[in-house]
């Protein structure tokens, strides 16, 4: 498992630091079936930010998302893999930072296509990418590249008990 190498309590109200297992377990339980919108922020070549909503799944202790090769996020990631991903989970808002790299190996593509299908998106493998009869307009036309986020840090802010705010470094 991808466990934090360090944890820092960011809470200003005396709450204990939050365990990484809290958001990790929610990600593992709720993706791909819960109605979650993930927002991926990338860096344009001129340094300006770009953010787009994406479908994502947590599989084997990692976050995966898709993007068409012509989308701004895919072009940005090809030039600079640094990105952040934000999502509101049950009781905790989570922002993850790291690098996203394209996944092209057949075994992982097949495994992730099956996970997406289990959540209702009829994905299949097409060469070194995913395809389906439909996707969100922000994904661009098929086929879609699959990306894996290599997690460097995450911040969780809990809106439900137990409250708290914590930064995890990996």
C-alpha positions in Angstrom: 0.0 0.0 0.0 1.0 3.6 -0.7 1.4 4.8 2.9 2.4 8.4 3.8 6.1 8.9 4.7 5.0 11.9 6.9 1.9 13.4 8.2 1.2 17.0 9.3 -1.8 18.2 11.3 -3.1 21.4 9.7 -6.1 21.7 12.0 -6.4 25.0 13.9 -9.1 23.9 16.3 -7.4 21.2 18.3 -8.6 18.1 16.3 -6.3 15.2 15.9 -4.6 14.5 12.6 -6.6 12.4 10.2 -5.4 9.0 9.2 -4.7 8.5 5.4 -6.9 5.4 5.6 -10.0 7.6 5.9 -10.0 9.1 2.4 -8.2 6.1 0.9 -10.9 3.7 2.1 -13.7 6.0 0.8 -12.0 6.2 -2.6 -11.6 2.4 -2.7 -15.3 1.9 -1.7 -17.0 4.6 -3.7 -15.2 4.5 -7.0 -16.5 3.7 -9.6 -20.1 3.5 -8.5 -20.7 6.7 -6.5 -21.5 9.9 -8.3 -18.1 11.7 -7.8 -16.6 14.4 -9.9 -12.8 14.7 -9.8 -11.2 17.9 -11.0 -7.7 17.6 -12.6 -5.6 20.7 -12.6 -2.6 20.8 -15.1 -0.1 23.4 -16.2 -0.3 25.0 -19.7 3.0 25.5 -21.5 2.8 29.3 -20.7 2.4 28.5 -17.0 -1.3 29.2 -16.7 -3.4 26.6 -14.9 -6.1 24.4 -16.6 -8.7 22.5 -14.7 -11.2 19.9 -16.0 -13.7 17.6 -14.5 -13.0 13.9 -15.1 -14.2 10.5 -14.3 -11.7 8.7 -12.1 -11.3 5.4 -10.2 -9.1 4.3 -7.3 -7.7 0.9 -8.1 -4.8 -1.0 -6.5 -4.0 2.1 -4.2 -3.7 4.5 -7.2 -6.0 7.0 -8.9 -6.6 6.6 -12.7 -8.4 9.0 -15.0 -8.9 9.5 -18.8 -8.4 12.2 -21.3 -8.6 12.3 -25.1 -5.2 12.9 -26.8 -6.3 16.3 -28.1 -7.7 17.7 -24.8 -5.9 20.5 -23.0 -5.2 18.2 -20.0 -3.6 15.5 -22.1 -1.5 17.9 -24.0 -0.4 19.6 -20.8 0.4 16.3 -19.1 2.5 15.2 -22.2 4.7 18.4 -21.7 4.6 18.5 -17.8 3.1 15.6 -15.8 2.7 17.7 -12.6 -0.9 18.0 -11.6 -3.4 18.0 -8.8 -6.7 16.2 -8.4 -9.5 17.4 -6.1 -12.7 15.6 -5.1 -15.4 15.9 -2.4 -15.8 12.5 -0.7 -18.3 11.4 2.0 -17.3 13.7 4.9 -13.9 14.8 3.6 -12.6 17.1 0.8 -9.4 15.7 -0.7 -6.8 17.3 -2.9 -4.0 15.1 -4.2 -0.8 16.3 -5.9 1.7 14.4 -8.0 2.5 13.4 -11.5 0.2 11.7 -14.0 1.7 9.4 -16.6 0.0 7.7 -19.4 -0.7 3.9 -19.0 -0.3 1.8 -22.1 0.3 -1.8 -21.0 -2.5 -4.1 -22.0 -3.0 -5.8 -18.6 -3.6 -2.5 -16.8 -5.8 -1.2 -19.6 -8.0 -4.3 -19.5 -8.2 -4.3 -15.7 -9.2 -0.6 -15.6 -11.7 -1.0 -18.5 -13.4 -3.7 -16.4 -13.5 -1.4 -13.3 -15.0 1.4 -15.4 -17.6 -1.1 -16.8 -18.5 -2.2 -13.2 -19.4 1.5 -12.6 -21.6 1.8 -15.7 -19.3 3.2 -18.3 -18.9 0.6 -21.1 -15.2 1.0 -21.6 -13.1 -1.4 -23.7 -9.5 -1.4 -24.8 -8.6 -0.1 -28.2 -4.9 -0.5 -28.9 -3.1 1.4 -26.1 -6.1 3.4 -25.0 -9.7 3.1 -23.9 -12.9 3.5 -26.0 -16.6 3.4 -25.4 -19.8 4.4 -27.2 -19.9 7.6 -25.2 -18.0 9.7 -22.6 -18.2 13.2 -21.1 -17.8 16.0 -23.7 -14.7 17.2 -21.8 -13.0 13.9 -22.5 -12.8 14.7 -26.2 -13.4 12.0 -28.9 -12.3 8.4 -28.5 -10.0 6.7 -28.0 -9.0 8.1 -24.5 -5.6 7.9 -22.9 -5.5 6.4 -19.4 -3.4 8.2 -16.8 -2.1 7.0 -13.4 -1.4 9.6 -10.7 1.8 9.0 -8.8 0.8 10.5 -5.5 3.3 12.9 -3.8 1.1 14.7 -1.3 -2.5 15.0 -0.3 -4.6 17.3 1.9 -7.8 16.3 3.5 -10.3 18.6 5.3 -13.0 16.7 7.1 -16.5 18.3 7.2 -17.9 15.5 9.3 -16.8 13.9 12.6 -14.1 13.4 13.3 -13.2 16.8 12.0 -9.7 17.8 11.2 -7.3 18.9 8.4 -4.2 16.9 7.5 -1.4 16.9 4.9 0.1 13.5 4.0 3.4 13.3 2.1 4.2 10.1 0.2 
